[in-house]
Amino acid sequence: MSTNGTRRVAALIGLGAAAYTAWVLEVVLSTGLNPIETYVSELAAQDQPLGGLFRATDFTAGLLAFAGGLFALLRLRTDAGSRRPWAVIGWAGVTLFGAATAADAWLPLSCTPTVDPECAARETAGLVPATHQAHAISSSLAMTGALVGIVALTVAARRYGWWAPLARYGPALVTLELLATAWTLSAIALFTAGRGTWALGAGQRLQVLFVALWLGLLAYSVHKERRT
């Protein structure tokens, strides 16, 4: 891949990673939501005063990651040396993550089920807008794409001798991401069963944080070695 091409991919992925951490603004902004107990996506709910801000940053993050992943895939078509199975699968995962994250911004929750009992009751009874179910689907696709990308490109880095920073630190981030995902899924299942939140917000925030850190590491590795 040309130098300009790799710089473009690295810049898109790096900027996407930065935008994907916009939720940390809740530390300095008054959101009224407890970060230990609430979904990250509740920051962007339609009934939240700062919902528009967080929907905008989600859309930006998704669009940037989608563009970076898609551009890398298109470049692989002309670079036989880099067109390896794990690389193709990994960049496809990043592309899916970006597209689904951008879709999340257009399918916001209407209310905050973890802190609003009335919202939770309406959600259980199926009396909330269809965007709630659509958001659950797009969020699941986003995290599936992220996990595929994280695992596959980390494997590619180690198997093919590429991206030394990713090959060195990627496995640790993969492990942390899988642990955070297990925590989040378990907490969601318990919350859905009416057994409390079990620090759902903390688990999910770690989950998205590790995705962002891994994307930043990928961007740095691509920029350093001029390879996708």
BAGU-921408 format. One record per residue: residue number from 0; residue in three letters; x, y, z of N, C-alpha, C in turn. Coordinates in nm, 3 decimals, m for minus. Layout:
- NUM,ALA,X,Y,Z,X,Y,Z,X,Y,Z
...
END
This chain:
- 0,MET,0.083,m0.119,0.000,0.000,0.000,0.000,0.088,0.125,0.000
- 1,SER,0.043,0.232,m0.068,0.120,0.354,m0.073,0.125,0.419,0.065
- 2,THR,0.225,0.507,0.082,0.239,0.577,0.209,0.114,0.659,0.239
- 3,ASN,0.062,0.729,0.137,m0.059,0.810,0.157,m0.177,0.722,0.196
- 4,GLY,m0.184,0.602,0.136,m0.293,0.511,0.167,m0.291,0.465,0.312
- 5,THR,m0.174,0.427,0.360,m0.166,0.381,0.499,m0.188,0.496,0.597
- 6,ARG,m0.140,0.613,0.562,m0.164,0.728,0.649,m0.313,0.757,0.658
- 7,ARG,m0.383,0.742,0.547,m0.527,0.767,0.547,m0.600,0.669,0.636
- 8,VAL,m0.564,0.541,0.622,m0.627,0.439,0.707,m0.596,0.465,0.854
- 9,ALA,m0.470,0.492,0.884,m0.430,0.516,1.023,m0.502,0.638,1.080
- 10,ALA,m0.514,0.744,1.001,m0.580,0.866,1.048,m0.728,0.840,1.075
- 11,LEU,m0.795,0.771,0.983,m0.937,0.743,1.000,m0.963,0.657,1.123
- 12,ILE,m0.884,0.550,1.139,m0.902,0.461,1.253,m0.866,0.532,1.384
- 13,GLY,m0.759,0.609,1.382,m0.718,0.681,1.503,m0.821,0.784,1.546
- 14,LEU,m0.874,0.860,1.451,m0.976,0.960,1.484,m1.104,0.891,1.530
- 15,GLY,m1.135,0.778,1.467,m1.253,0.703,1.510,m1.238,0.654,1.654
- 16,ALA,m1.119,0.609,1.689,m1.093,0.564,1.826,m1.112,0.679,1.925
- 17,ALA,m1.063,0.797,1.888,m1.077,0.913,1.977,m1.225,0.949,1.995
- 18,ALA,m1.300,0.951,1.886,m1.442,0.985,1.895,m1.520,0.881,1.975
- 19,TYR,m1.473,0.757,1.970,m1.543,0.648,2.041,m1.527,0.658,2.192
- 20,THR,m1.438,0.745,2.237,m1.420,0.765,2.382,m1.491,0.890,2.431
- 21,ALA,m1.579,0.947,2.349,m1.646,1.072,2.387,m1.731,1.056,2.513
- 22,TRP,m1.770,0.933,2.546,m1.851,0.910,2.666,m1.779,0.952,2.793
- 23,VAL,m1.645,0.962,2.789,m1.573,1.003,2.910,m1.605,1.147,2.947
- 24,LEU,m1.669,1.221,2.858,m1.711,1.357,2.890,m1.810,1.359,3.006
- 25,GLU,m1.872,1.244,3.034,m1.966,1.239,3.146,m1.897,1.267,3.279
- 26,VAL,m1.764,1.256,3.279,m1.688,1.286,3.401,m1.696,1.434,3.435
- 27,VAL,m1.701,1.519,3.332,m1.702,1.663,3.354,m1.836,1.728,3.323
- 28,LEU,m1.924,1.656,3.253,m2.056,1.709,3.221,m2.160,1.650,3.316
- 29,SER,m2.261,1.726,3.342,m2.367,1.678,3.432,m2.472,1.603,3.350
- 30,THR,m2.462,1.470,3.350,m2.556,1.389,3.272,m2.671,1.336,3.358
- 31,GLY,m2.651,1.328,3.488,m2.753,1.274,3.575,m2.760,1.122,3.574
- 32,LEU,m2.668,1.056,3.505,m2.665,0.911,3.496,m2.544,0.855,3.571
- 33,ASN,m2.565,0.746,3.642,m2.457,0.682,3.717,m2.376,0.593,3.622
- 34,PRO,m2.250,0.625,3.598,m2.170,0.547,3.503,m2.146,0.403,3.546
- 35,ILE,m2.165,0.374,3.674,m2.144,0.238,3.722,m2.263,0.149,3.686
- 36,GLU,m2.381,0.206,3.676,m2.502,0.126,3.661,m2.571,0.137,3.526
- 37,THR,m2.544,0.240,3.449,m2.623,0.267,3.328,m2.552,0.225,3.200
- 38,TYR,m2.632,0.194,3.098,m2.577,0.167,2.966,m2.507,0.292,2.912
- 39,VAL,m2.399,0.271,2.839,m2.334,0.383,2.771,m2.432,0.449,2.674
- 40,SER,m2.511,0.368,2.606,m2.605,0.421,2.505,m2.714,0.506,2.567
- 41,GLU,m2.735,0.496,2.699,m2.836,0.580,2.763,m2.793,0.727,2.765
- 42,LEU,m2.664,0.755,2.752,m2.618,0.893,2.740,m2.678,0.959,2.615
- 43,ALA,m2.704,0.877,2.512,m2.755,0.929,2.384,m2.905,0.913,2.370
- 44,ALA,m2.974,0.876,2.478,m3.119,0.857,2.471,m3.188,0.987,2.434
- 45,GLN,m3.304,0.975,2.372,m3.376,1.092,2.324,m3.424,1.183,2.437
- 46,ASP,m3.445,1.129,2.557,m3.494,1.212,2.666,m3.382,1.273,2.750
- 47,GLN,m3.257,1.255,2.706,m3.144,1.310,2.779,m3.102,1.445,2.723
- 48,PRO,m3.072,1.542,2.808,m3.038,1.677,2.760,m2.915,1.683,2.671
- 49,LEU,m2.821,1.590,2.693,m2.699,1.588,2.611,m2.700,1.474,2.510
- 50,GLY,m2.819,1.418,2.487,m2.831,1.305,2.395,m2.781,1.338,2.256
- 51,GLY,m2.811,1.457,2.207,m2.768,1.496,2.072,m2.617,1.496,2.058
- 52,LEU,m2.547,1.543,2.161,m2.401,1.544,2.159,m2.345,1.404,2.146
- 53,PHE,m2.395,1.312,2.228,m2.340,1.177,2.227,m2.383,1.098,2.103
- 54,ARG,m2.499,1.129,2.047,m2.537,1.066,1.920,m2.445,1.113,1.809
- 55,ALA,m2.409,1.240,1.813,m2.319,1.294,1.710,m2.181,1.231,1.718
- 56,THR,m2.130,1.214,1.840,m1.996,1.155,1.853,m1.999,1.007,1.816
- 57,ASP,m2.108,0.937,1.848,m2.121,0.797,1.808,m2.121,0.785,1.656
- 58,PHE,m2.199,0.870,1.591,m2.206,0.866,1.445,m2.070,0.896,1.383
- 59,THR,m2.002,0.995,1.438,m1.869,1.031,1.386,m1.771,0.916,1.402
- 60,ALA,m1.771,0.855,1.520,m1.681,0.742,1.545,m1.709,0.627,1.449
- 61,GLY,m1.836,0.595,1.432,m1.872,0.486,1.343,m1.835,0.515,1.198
- 62,LEU,m1.864,0.636,1.155,m1.834,0.672,1.015,m1.684,0.666,0.987
- 63,LEU,m1.604,0.715,1.080,m1.459,0.713,1.062,m1.405,0.570,1.060
- 64,ALA,m1.451,0.486,1.153,m1.405,0.346,1.157,m1.451,0.272,1.032
- 65,PHE,m1.574,0.297,0.989,m1.625,0.233,0.867,m1.539,0.272,0.747
- 66,ALA,m1.511,0.401,0.734,m1.431,0.448,0.620,m1.290,0.389,0.624
- 67,GLY,m1.229,0.386,0.744,m1.095,0.329,0.756,m1.091,0.182,0.722
- 68,GLY,m1.188,0.105,0.775,m1.193,m0.038,0.746,m1.220,m0.067,0.599
- 69,LEU,m1.316,0.007,0.542,m1.351,m0.014,0.402,m1.235,0.022,0.310
- 70,PHE,m1.169,0.132,0.339,m1.056,0.173,0.257,m0.944,0.069,0.264
- 71,ALA,m0.921,0.014,0.383,m0.819,m0.091,0.397,m0.856,m0.214,0.316
- 72,LEU,m0.983,m0.253,0.319,m1.028,m0.368,0.240,m1.010,m0.344,0.091
- 73,LEU,m1.045,m0.224,0.046,m1.032,m0.193,m0.097,m0.885,m0.195,m0.139
- 74,ARG,m0.798,m0.148,m0.051,m0.655,m0.148,m0.083,m0.598,m0.289,m0.085
- 75,LEU,m0.653,m0.378,m0.002,m0.604,m0.517,0.000,m0.628,m0.586,m0.134
- 76,ARG,m0.730,m0.540,m0.207,m0.759,m0.601,m0.337,m0.644,m0.583,m0.435
- 77,THR,m0.566,m0.479,m0.416,m0.455,m0.452,m0.508,m0.319,m0.484,m0.447
- 78,ASP,m0.319,m0.541,m0.328,m0.194,m0.572,m0.258,m0.195,m0.719,m0.219
- 79,ALA,m0.148,m0.805,m0.311,m0.152,m0.949,m0.288,m0.070,m0.989,m0.166
- 80,GLY,0.037,m0.915,m0.137,0.121,m0.951,m0.023,0.052,m0.933,0.111
- 81,SER,m0.044,m0.842,0.117,m0.116,m0.817,0.242,m0.254,m0.883,0.245
- 82,ARG,m0.295,m0.939,0.131,m0.429,m0.997,0.124,m0.427,m1.138,0.181
- 83,ARG,m0.414,m1.146,0.314,m0.412,m1.273,0.386,m0.546,m1.292,0.457
- 84,PRO,m0.586,m1.418,0.480,m0.720,m1.444,0.537,m0.749,m1.369,0.666
- 85,TRP,m0.657,m1.373,0.763,m0.684,m1.307,0.890,m0.695,m1.156,0.874
- 86,ALA,m0.619,m1.100,0.782,m0.626,m0.956,0.758,m0.760,m0.917,0.696
- 87,VAL,m0.805,m0.994,0.598,m0.933,m0.965,0.533,m1.047,m0.976,0.634
- 88,ILE,m1.047,m1.084,0.713,m1.152,m1.102,0.814,m1.149,m0.988,0.916
- 89,GLY,m1.029,m0.951,0.959,m1.016,m0.846,1.059,m1.065,m0.711,1.011
- 90,TRP,m1.023,m0.671,0.890,m1.068,m0.542,0.838,m1.217,m0.543,0.809
- 91,ALA,m1.271,m0.659,0.770,m1.416,m0.670,0.752,m1.487,m0.648,0.886
- 92,GLY,m1.430,m0.701,0.994,m1.488,m0.680,1.126,m1.487,m0.534,1.166
- 93,VAL,m1.376,m0.466,1.140,m1.366,m0.322,1.170,m1.471,m0.244,1.091
- 94,THR,m1.489,m0.282,0.965,m1.587,m0.214,0.880,m1.729,m0.235,0.932
- 95,LEU,m1.760,m0.358,0.973,m1.892,m0.386,1.030,m1.912,m0.307,1.159
- 96,PHE,m1.810,m0.305,1.243,m1.818,m0.228,1.367,m1.851,m0.083,1.339
- 97,GLY,m1.783,m0.023,1.242,m1.806,0.117,1.210,m1.946,0.142,1.159
- 98,ALA,m1.992,0.058,1.066,m2.125,0.077,1.008,m2.234,0.063,1.116
- 99,ALA,m2.222,m0.038,1.200,m2.324,m0.062,1.303,m2.319,0.046,1.412
- 100,THR,m2.200,0.097,1.444,m2.190,0.205,1.542,m2.255,0.332,1.490
- 101,ALA,m2.233,0.361,1.362,m2.299,0.477,1.302,m2.451,0.460,1.303
- 102,ALA,m2.497,0.337,1.276,m2.641,0.310,1.278,m2.699,0.330,1.417
- 103,ASP,m2.622,0.296,1.521,m2.666,0.317,1.659,m2.712,0.460,1.683
- 104,ALA,m2.638,0.554,1.624,m2.669,0.695,1.647,m2.805,0.734,1.590
- 105,TRP,m2.849,0.662,1.488,m2.978,0.691,1.425,m3.090,0.607,1.484
- 106,LEU,m3.054,0.520,1.579,m3.154,0.433,1.643,m3.143,0.445,1.794
- 107,PRO,m3.160,0.566,1.847,m3.139,0.586,1.990,m3.252,0.530,2.076
- 108,LEU,m3.220,0.504,2.202,m3.322,0.470,2.299,m3.410,0.593,2.322
- 109,SER,m3.535,0.571,2.354,m3.625,0.684,2.380,m3.617,0.727,2.526
- 110,CYS,m3.571,0.637,2.614,m3.564,0.666,2.757,m3.453,0.580,2.818
- 111,THR,m3.439,0.586,2.949,m3.326,0.520,3.016,m3.375,0.408,3.108
- 112,PRO,m3.380,0.285,3.059,m3.440,0.175,3.137,m3.369,0.139,3.266
- 113,THR,m3.239,0.164,3.278,m3.170,0.124,3.401,m3.198,0.217,3.518
- 114,VAL,m3.245,0.340,3.490,m3.272,0.435,3.598,m3.418,0.479,3.604
- 115,ASP,m3.494,0.447,3.503,m3.634,0.488,3.497,m3.723,0.362,3.500
- 116,PRO,m3.781,0.328,3.615,m3.863,0.207,3.624,m3.978,0.205,3.524
- 117,GLU,m4.036,0.321,3.496,m4.145,0.328,3.399,m4.097,0.291,3.260
- 118,CYS,m3.977,0.340,3.225,m3.918,0.306,3.096,m3.890,0.156,3.088
- 119,ALA,m3.834,0.101,3.196,m3.804,m0.042,3.199,m3.930,m0.125,3.184
- 120,ALA,m4.039,m0.082,3.249,m4.166,m0.155,3.241,m4.222,m0.148,3.100
- 121,ARG,m4.215,m0.031,3.039,m4.264,m0.018,2.900,m4.180,m0.102,2.805
- 122,GLU,m4.050,m0.108,2.831,m3.962,m0.188,2.745,m3.996,m0.336,2.758
- 123,THR,m4.019,m0.381,2.881,m4.054,m0.521,2.904,m4.188,m0.556,2.838
- 124,ALA,m4.280,m0.461,2.841,m4.413,m0.484,2.782,m4.416,m0.461,2.632
- 125,GLY,m4.305,m0.418,2.575,m4.300,m0.393,2.432,m4.372,m0.266,2.391
- 126,LEU,m4.379,m0.168,2.482,m4.452,m0.044,2.455,m4.359,0.073,2.422
- 127,VAL,m4.233,0.044,2.397,m4.138,0.148,2.358,m4.126,0.150,2.205
- 128,PRO,m4.073,0.257,2.147,m4.055,0.262,2.001,m3.971,0.146,1.949
- 129,ALA,m3.991,0.113,1.823,m3.917,0.002,1.761,m3.768,0.027,1.759
- 130,THR,m3.728,0.152,1.777,m3.584,0.182,1.778,m3.512,0.112,1.893
- 131,HIS,m3.582,0.079,2.001,m3.518,0.008,2.112,m3.466,m0.128,2.065
- 132,GLN,m3.552,m0.203,1.995,m3.511,m0.335,1.945,m3.406,m0.321,1.836
- 133,ALA,m3.427,m0.222,1.749,m3.330,m0.200,1.642,m3.195,m0.160,1.700
- 134,HIS,m3.197,m0.081,1.805,m3.072,m0.039,1.870,m3.000,m0.159,1.930
- 135,ALA,m3.076,m0.250,1.990,m3.015,m0.370,2.047,m2.946,m0.452,1.939
- 136,ILE,m3.009,m0.460,1.821,m2.951,m0.536,1.711,m2.825,m0.468,1.659
- 137,SER,m2.833,m0.336,1.635,m2.716,m0.266,1.581,m2.601,m0.266,1.682
- 138,SER,m2.632,m0.256,1.811,m2.527,m0.261,1.912,m2.460,m0.397,1.915
- 139,SER,m2.540,m0.503,1.901,m2.484,m0.638,1.899,m2.395,m0.658,1.777
- 140,LEU,m2.439,m0.605,1.663,m2.358,m0.615,1.541,m2.228,m0.537,1.556
- 141,ALA,m2.237,m0.420,1.619,m2.117,m0.338,1.638,m2.014,m0.411,1.723
- 142,MET,m2.059,m0.471,1.834,m1.965,m0.539,1.921,m1.914,m0.668,1.856
- 143,THR,m2.000,m0.735,1.778,m1.954,m0.854,1.706,m1.843,m0.816,1.608
- 144,GLY,m1.866,m0.708,1.533,m1.764,m0.662,1.439,m1.635,m0.624,1.509
- 145,ALA,m1.649,m0.555,1.624,m1.530,m0.515,1.700,m1.451,m0.637,1.747
- 146,LEU,m1.521,m0.737,1.800,m1.452,m0.857,1.849,m1.384,m0.932,1.735
- 147,VAL,m1.453,m0.942,1.621,m1.393,m1.009,1.505,m1.267,m0.934,1.462
- 148,GLY,m1.277,m0.802,1.453,m1.162,m0.723,1.411,m1.046,m0.733,1.509
- 149,ILE,m1.077,m0.720,1.638,m0.974,m0.724,1.742,m0.900,m0.858,1.740
- 150,VAL,m0.974,m0.966,1.736,m0.912,m1.098,1.739,m0.837,m1.127,1.610
- 151,ALA,m0.904,m1.106,1.496,m0.845,m1.145,1.367,m0.721,m1.063,1.333
- 152,LEU,m0.725,m0.932,1.353,m0.607,m0.852,1.318,m0.494,m0.871,1.417
- 153,THR,m0.526,m0.904,1.542,m0.419,m0.938,1.637,m0.354,m1.070,1.598
- 154,VAL,m0.435,m1.167,1.557,m0.380,m1.294,1.507,m0.294,m1.268,1.383
- 155,ALA,m0.343,m1.182,1.292,m0.267,m1.149,1.170,m0.132,m1.088,1.206
- 156,ALA,m0.132,m0.998,1.303,m0.007,m0.932,1.342,0.096,m1.033,1.390
- 157,ARG,0.053,m1.131,1.467,0.146,m1.228,1.523,0.182,m1.338,1.422
- 158,ARG,0.084,m1.380,1.343,0.108,m1.490,1.249,0.192,m1.446,1.130
- 159,TYR,0.167,m1.324,1.081,0.235,m1.279,0.960,0.356,m1.191,0.987
- 160,GLY,0.385,m1.165,1.114,0.499,m1.081,1.148,0.478,m0.935,1.113
- 161,TRP,0.353,m0.889,1.122,0.319,m0.750,1.091,0.300,m0.670,1.219
- 162,TRP,0.294,m0.537,1.204,0.248,m0.447,1.309,0.304,m0.485,1.447
- 163,ALA,0.433,m0.463,1.465,0.499,m0.505,1.589,0.429,m0.455,1.716
- 164,PRO,0.386,m0.328,1.722,0.316,m0.285,1.845,0.189,m0.364,1.872
- 165,LEU,0.112,m0.391,1.766,m0.011,m0.468,1.783,0.020,m0.613,1.821
- 166,ALA,0.124,m0.669,1.760,0.162,m0.807,1.792,0.205,m0.819,1.938
- 167,ARG,0.265,m0.713,1.990,0.316,m0.718,2.127,0.206,m0.694,2.231
- 168,TYR,0.125,m0.592,2.210,0.026,m0.553,2.312,m0.116,m0.599,2.280
- 169,GLY,m0.140,m0.638,2.156,m0.273,m0.679,2.116,m0.331,m0.793,2.197
- 170,PRO,m0.255,m0.901,2.222,m0.312,m1.013,2.298,m0.365,m0.973,2.436
- 171,ALA,m0.296,m0.882,2.504,m0.343,m0.838,2.636,m0.477,m0.765,2.622
- 172,LEU,m0.489,m0.680,2.519,m0.614,m0.608,2.498,m0.726,m0.703,2.456
- 173,VAL,m0.692,m0.806,2.378,m0.792,m0.907,2.342,m0.847,m0.974,2.468
- 174,THR,m0.757,m1.014,2.557,m0.799,m1.080,2.681,m0.886,m0.990,2.766
- 175,LEU,m0.845,m0.864,2.782,m0.922,m0.770,2.861,m1.059,m0.743,2.798
- 176,GLU,m1.062,m0.733,2.666,m1.188,m0.709,2.596,m1.284,m0.827,2.614
- 177,LEU,m1.234,m0.948,2.605,m1.319,m1.066,2.622,m1.373,m1.074,2.765
- 178,LEU,m1.290,m1.040,2.864,m1.336,m1.041,3.003,m1.443,m0.934,3.026
- 179,ALA,m1.421,m0.815,2.971,m1.519,m0.707,2.985,m1.650,m0.742,2.914
- 180,THR,m1.639,m0.809,2.800,m1.760,m0.850,2.727,m1.838,m0.953,2.806
- 181,ALA,m1.767,m1.049,2.867,m1.835,m1.150,2.949,m1.906,m1.085,3.067
- 182,TRP,m1.841,m0.988,3.131,m1.900,m0.914,3.242,m2.027,m0.842,3.195
- 183,THR,m2.016,m0.772,3.082,m2.129,m0.695,3.031,m2.247,m0.784,2.995
- 184,LEU,m2.222,m0.892,2.924,m2.331,m0.981,2.884,m2.398,m1.045,3.005
- 185,SER,m2.318,m1.083,3.104,m2.375,m1.142,3.226,m2.462,m1.041,3.300
- 186,ALA,m2.413,m0.917,3.309,m2.488,m0.812,3.378,m2.617,m0.780,3.304
- 187,ILE,m2.613,m0.778,3.172,m2.734,m0.753,3.093,m2.836,m0.863,3.117
- 188,ALA,m2.791,m0.987,3.120,m2.882,m1.100,3.143,m2.947,m1.089,3.281
- 189,LEU,m2.869,m1.050,3.382,m2.923,m1.036,3.517,m3.021,m0.919,3.525
- 190,PHE,m2.986,m0.809,3.458,m3.076,m0.694,3.458,m3.208,m0.726,3.388
- 191,THR,m3.200,m0.796,3.276,m3.319,m0.834,3.202,m3.408,m0.926,3.286
- 192,ALA,m3.344,m1.008,3.370,m3.419,m1.100,3.457,m3.470,m1.032,3.584
- 193,GLY,m3.445,m0.900,3.596,m3.494,m0.827,3.712,m3.412,m0.845,3.837
- 194,ARG,m3.283,m0.874,3.821,m3.197,m0.900,3.937,m3.095,m0.789,3.962
- 195,GLY,m3.126,m0.669,3.918,m3.035,m0.557,3.939,m2.939,m0.538,3.822
- 196,THR,m2.858,m0.435,3.833,m2.769,m0.401,3.721,m2.630,m0.466,3.730
- 197,TRP,m2.588,m0.504,3.851,m2.457,m0.570,3.867,m2.343,m0.491,3.800
- 198,ALA,m2.342,m0.359,3.826,m2.238,m0.271,3.771,m2.230,m0.285,3.619
- 199,LEU,m2.345,m0.295,3.557,m2.354,m0.306,3.411,m2.278,m0.195,3.342
- 200,GLY,m2.296,m0.072,3.392,m2.231,0.042,3.328,m2.080,0.034,3.331
- 201,ALA,m2.025,m0.009,3.444,m1.880,m0.020,3.456,m1.825,m0.123,3.357
- 202,GLY,m1.892,m0.239,3.350,m1.847,m0.342,3.257,m1.853,m0.297,3.113
- 203,GLN,m1.964,m0.231,3.077,m1.977,m0.188,2.938,m1.880,m0.075,2.903
- 204,ARG,m1.855,0.012,2.999,m1.759,0.120,2.973,m1.618,0.065,2.957
- 205,LEU,m1.584,m0.036,3.032,m1.454,m0.102,3.009,m1.452,m0.168,2.872
- 206,GLN,m1.563,m0.228,2.834,m1.573,m0.294,2.705,m1.543,m0.197,2.590
- 207,VAL,m1.610,m0.081,2.591,m1.589,0.014,2.482,m1.453,0.084,2.494
- 208,LEU,m1.404,0.099,2.617,m1.272,0.159,2.634,m1.165,0.071,2.572
- 209,PHE,m1.171,m0.060,2.595,m1.069,m0.150,2.539,m1.078,m0.154,2.386
- 210,VAL,m1.199,m0.143,2.331,m1.212,m0.134,2.186,m1.141,m0.010,2.134
- 211,ALA,m1.163,0.103,2.201,m1.101,0.228,2.158,m0.948,0.221,2.170
- 212,LEU,m0.899,0.164,2.279,m0.754,0.151,2.297,m0.694,0.062,2.189
- 213,TRP,m0.765,m0.047,2.157,m0.714,m0.137,2.053,m0.714,m0.068,1.917
- 214,LEU,m0.819,0.008,1.887,m0.823,0.081,1.760,m0.709,0.182,1.752
- 215,GLY,m0.682,0.248,1.864,m0.570,0.341,1.866,m0.438,0.271,1.843
- 216,LEU,m0.421,0.153,1.903,m0.299,0.075,1.883,m0.289,0.028,1.738
- 217,LEU,m0.400,m0.011,1.679,m0.400,m0.051,1.538,m0.359,0.066,1.449
- 218,ALA,m0.418,0.183,1.476,m0.385,0.301,1.395,m0.236,0.334,1.404
- 219,TYR,m0.180,0.328,1.524,m0.038,0.355,1.543,0.047,0.252,1.468
- 220,SER,0.007,0.125,1.475,0.083,0.018,1.411,0.081,0.033,1.259
- 221,VAL,m0.036,0.065,1.204,m0.048,0.085,1.059,0.037,0.204,1.015
- 222,HIS,0.031,0.313,1.091,0.109,0.432,1.057,0.259,0.403,1.064
- 223,LYS,0.300,0.328,1.165,0.443,0.303,1.185,0.500,0.214,1.077
- 224,GLU,0.425,0.111,1.034,0.480,0.014,0.940,0.432,0.031,0.797
- 225,ARG,0.340,0.129,0.777,0.289,0.154,0.640,0.233,0.029,0.578
- 226,ARG,0.152,m0.046,0.655,0.094,m0.169,0.604,m0.048,m0.183,0.656
- 227,THR,m0.136,m0.237,0.569,m0.270,m0.272,0.614,m0.290,m0.421,0.596
END
